[in-house]
Amino acid sequence: MQCAPRAEGGLWLFVLRLTEPLPAAFADQLDRVEILSQMIDAARDACWCIDFLDPVDLRRPEEEIVDQVFRNRARWRACNDAMAALYAVPADQDFNTQPVSRYFPETPVNRAMIRDLVRMGYRLDGAQAIDQRHDGTPMLVENDFRALIRDDRLIRLWGTTRDIGPSRERERAISAEAEVMRDILGAVPDPIFVLSEAGIILATNAAADRALGGSGLLGAPFDSLAATRHAFERLCSAALEDSEEETELALREPDHPRAAWLFRVTLMPEGPRRYVLRGRRKTARRRASAGEPA
């Protein structure tokens, strides 16, 4: 006995004698089904499919369509091992036999996602939802949706799902760390500059802005501020030498075309190459007056 999917849903069953050759067209279709099944099973992405036992009537108003997606009888089909692992389904249970609502509950966030799916013509990528793991804990996920529609009825939804909770946590942590660093830099009295590998100014603190004329520094080449030739090249050399010596450069200040500055430069140890400069105005030595030791 062989089987193949029907275009309108369900399966064709073919019962043939073992001594009779399988028709070429049927054999090719069965091979394709087997190949696709193996590809889905082996995929690292969490693949899923929802079959609507009661198809969703797409002729109804938008909110009624959303209601039907969550409330019409439906079942999981062809969900792979990666999907079961993502939702922490126990090894002795089959994801495909679980209620759809167990992992994809009707919530305001998920209803909004389905509303977006309807408005986008039932093809949607990067749609965020809050699903539930097998134990009921919430999980922030991102879905790609595709759909089978026949005679204005939604027969099937399928796609892939990714857990984006950890990446969002990292983004929040990085953002919080950046905010702390901005506060720290803002409190440093000396001017601070962060330069790219090409010498472009990526960040400054308030002291640097005050000393060199305000908010137009970001995105400018550091050499455009310097009256010293090859200023950035000299800073790069100092960073590679990892010396405590300060590098003297002349900068163009609003009221002084060649103000003398001293810089300490550090190469950031991780990530893309970045240079952190800490600068200060060079103070002129006071000349000794008569009768005063030089």
N, C-alpha and C positions, 0 to 999 in steps of 0.2 A: 504494500500500500504506500502511495506517495501523496503528498499534499502540496498545495500552492495557494497563495492568497488570492481572493477574489477582488476585483476592482471596486465592487460595491460593499465590501466588507465580508468577513467570514473566510472560509477556506474551501477550496476544491479538494475533493478526495478522489484519488485515482487508484483503482484496484486492478492490478494486472497479474497475469501468470508470470512466474519467474522465467519461464521459457520464452516469453514474448519480449522483444526489444522495446524499450521505452521510446515513444515518439520523440524525435529530435527537438521539437519546439518545447515540449514539456520538460525534457531533460535539461535544456538550456535554462529554462526559467527556474527549475529547482536548484541548479548550480548557482545561479545568481542569488537566490534566497539564502543558500548555505554560506556563500562568500560574505554577503552583507551581515548575516548573523554572526559569523566569526569575527568580522571586523569590529562590530559593536561590542561583542563580548571582550575583545582584547584591548579596546580603547582605554586610554588613561583618563579621558574626559568622562564625566558622569552623564550618560545618555539616558533619556527617558521618553516615554510615550504614554499619553492618556487617551484611551478609547472611550467615547461617549456612547454608552448603551442606549441612552435617550439623546439623540443628536440635538444640538443647540439650534434653535430657530433664529437665524440671522435676520429675519424680516421684522423682528420685534424691535422696540426702542432700545437704545444703548444700555440703560440700567437693567432692563429685563434680560438682555443678553448676558450681562455680567452675573446676574442672579442665576441664570441657567448654568453657566460654566461651573459655579460652585455647588449647585443643588441638584442638577440632573444626575441620574445614575451614570457612573463612570468607573473605569478600572485602569490600573497600570498595565502596560504591556511592554515587553522587550527591554525593560530597564536592566542595565548591565551591572557587573560587580562593582565598578567604580561608583555607581549611584548608591548601591547598598552600603559601601564603605563610607561615603560622604555623610549619609544619614545614620550611620552607626547602627545598622540593622544587625541583630544577633545572627551568628553564623548558622544557627539551626532554623532560621526563618527566611522565607522568600519575599523579597521586596514586592514582587509583582502580585502577591496575594493580599497585600495590606490595603486598607481603605485609602483612597486618594487624599481625603481630608486629613489623614493622620500626619502627613508630611507637608501638605499644601493647604493650610487652613484658610477659611474665609476671614480676612482681617481688612481693615481700611487700607493698609499698604498694598496688600495683594489685590484687592478690588481695583485700586488705582492702576496697578500694573496691567490688569486685564482690560481696563478701560483704554489704556494706551495701546494695547494690542489691537483692540477693535478699531481705534482711530487710525492705526497704521496699516490697516488692511490685512491683519492676521500674519504679519511678518515683522518681527521685532528682535533686535539684538541689544545686549547689554541692559536688559530690564531687571531692576532690583526688586527683590521680594524678601519677606521675612518668613522663612519656612521653619519647620520643626524637625529636630532629630527624633529618632525612635523613642527616646526617653522623655520627649516633650520640651527639651530645651530649645530656645529660639536660635536661629542661624541666619545671618545676613548673606544672601546669595545673589548671583547675577545669572540671568537666563537668556538664552537665545531661543526664539520661538519660530516654528513653522506650523502650517495647518493644512489639513485636507478638508476641503469644502465641496459639497455636492448638492445641487438643487437648493441653494441658499440655506444649507444646513451644515453646521460644523460637526464633522464626523470624528476628527482626531486632531490632537495637538502633539507635537514632539519637539525635541531640542536637546540642549546641553545645559548643565548647571555648574556654577563655580562658587565655592565658598570664598567670599571677599571680606569676611570679618577680620581675619588676621592682617590683611593688607591695610584695611581701614584703621586698625589699631596702630600699625606702624606709621601710617600717615599722621594720625593724631599725635603720636609720640614725637615724631620729627617736627611737627608744627609747634608743639609745646616747647620742645628744646630750642627751636629757632627763636621763639618769642622770648625765652629766658636769655638767650645769647644777645638778642637785640637790647634787652634791658641792661645787661652787663656792659655791653659796648657803649650804650648811651651814658652810663655812669663813669666810664673811663675818661679822665680829663685830657689825655693825649689823643691826637687825631689817629684814627685807625682806618686803613684801606684794605680791602680784599680784592686781589687782582686775578684774572684768569691766566691761563697758560700763554695767551697772546698779549697779555698786558692790558686787558680791558678792565675798567673799574666795575666790580660786581656789587660791592657794598661799601658803605662808609658809616662812621658814627657822627653824632651831632657835632663833635669837636672839629672833625675834618670839614664838615659843611660850613661851619662858622669861619674857619681859617681861610678857606679857599673860595668862598663866594656862593654858598647855597646849594640848591638841589639839582643843579645841572651836571653833577659829576658822574652819575651812574651811566654806564654805557660808553663813556668817553675813554680813549686810550690814555694811560697814565702819562705817556710821553707828551701829550698835548698840554699837560700842566707844568711840565718841566722845562726850565730854561737851560738845563744841562743836556748836552747831546748824549744820546744812547743811555738815557737814564734807566729805562726798564732793563736793558741788558746788564747794566752794572748791578742792579738789584738781584737779578737772576744769579749772577756770579757770586754775590755775597751769600745768597741762600744755599748754593751748592757747597760753599766753603764752610757753612755752618759755624760761622764765627760770631763772637760776641761784639766785634767791632762794629761801630755805626758807619753807615755810608752817607757821605755828605753830598747833597744835591741842591741845586738852585730851583725853586718853584716860582711860578708866576702867581703872586697874590694880587687881589684887586687893587691894593695901594702900593705894591712893590713888585716891579717886574723881575727881580732876581733876588728873592728872599732866600737866605741860607737855611737849609733844613738838614737834620740828621735822622736817619732811618735805621731801625733794626728790622730785618726781614726774616720770616720763617716760612718754610715750605710745609704745607699741610700734609700730614703723614698718610692719610687715607683718601680714597676717592679720586676724582679728577684733580689734576695738578692745579693748585691754588697757592697764591702767595699772600701772606698776611704781613702788612707793613704797620709798624708803630713809629710815628714821627713826632718831631718836636722842633720848634724854632731854635736855631743856633744863636746863643747869646754872645754878643761881642764882649771881649775882655775889656775891663775898665783900665785905662791908662793910669800909671802911677803919677801922682802929683809931686811937686818939688818937696824935698825933705822926707818923702815917703819911700820906703824900700820898694824896689821894682820887683 
